[in-house]
Amino acid sequence: MEKRTDSPYPRLDRPVLAIIDFDVHHGNGSQEIFWSDASVMYCSTHEMPLYPGTGARSERGEHDNIVNAPMAAGSGGTEFRA
């Protein structure tokens, strides 16, 4: 997918859109789509280890725009806020 270069909006050095995904499975498809898009920050909390096996904390994106927070099975609000 080509990025538009004729946008009337100024380029920013930070993300302009944040996607927060919190459920039991990692959003590997979303992560892949936004991996190299510096204008989007993708954040995911998910149970790990669990299918699809992606979403390690070390998976940060091309522009450090991916945040993964894997959680152990049975984690609750206390662990989520930690």
Number of C-alpha atoms within 10 A of each C-alpha: 4 4 7 6 7 6 8 6 6 6 11 9 8 12 15 11 11 13 14 12 16 14 11 16 20 27 20 14 9 14 24 13 12 19 20 15 18 19 17 19 22 26 21 24 20 23 21 19 16 15 11 11 12 18 26 15 12 10 15 17 18 12 16 14 22 26 20 21 17 21 16 12 12 7 11 10 7 7 10 11 6 5
